[in-house]
Amino acid sequence: MRLSIFLILACIASLSSYCQTPNKYDVKNIQALNEIAKKWERYWNSHNMDSMATLFATDVDFVTKSGTWIKGKEETVKHHKKNQATIFKASTWTTDSVVIKYVRPDLAIIHIGWGLMGDTHHDGTPSDPRHGISTWVLTKQNNQWLLLAVHNVNIEAPR
């Protein structure tokens, strides 16, 4: 009887651990996800939107800090090229923080704290330096992490 109870408990314990997914990425994936943030900063500051395009999934959704919803890689890159040639042409991006949240082995959420300076408003007047948060959803496709969704917000002082 004791042996039967022991065997049942052992089976339950082994099945429950077998069915659980680890709640974190391995070192290789963490490094790859952090590298996306480093590439973003490098490509932004060199104003190289063709390189920036390599970070986006084909079906990316990109929501700007003003709420414009851009759908698809082609439109997202077109939008960024236009703005990098005008309002962001002298801007400098700094990544302040990178927080990676595990979802599953091929899906991650990253919150990026950022700073931006040197940009202008659409009328050409200088913008004040600012900070914001981007929420990135990344998917692993063909062993490469790509941005599937991006949403930016400025951090504003409470009113």
Phi, psi and omega in degrees: 000312178299321179296320179296315179297316179300315180295320178296313179297321179296319178296315179299315180297318181289324178292320181293323178284331179293325185275350183274141176264139177301146185261028175205162178273158174285171184302319181299317180289320177300316178297318180295319179292319176295326180295328177300315179296321178294318178296317179306310181299315180297313181292321178299310186288339174266358179056038183256088184282341173293320175291320178303325181301332181291347180273345187263139168289156181303322184257032180300144169248129183233120178250120181284170180296338177268002175095007176286129182257112181254132184244127176094151183298315183300313180290324179296315179293319178301315179299314181292323178297317179298313182288327178290337177274349183234267190293335182252010188296336178246016185279156175232126178261136171234134176270118183270325182203153177224117179238117184260130178245124177291133171244304174198173187303335181245017182213129180222152171244131177235132171257123182250119170273133185221160172234148179220135177215159177088003178269174180231164169284169181296337178275002177095350179285146183295142173271150172287148173304146183212167176234156179204183177228134172249137172254121180247135170249123182243144177236145179265114181235126181051044178065022178230132177280129181228147177287120179261328178210141179223136175222122182252143171220146170277145172271120181244150177295141178301147180266000000 
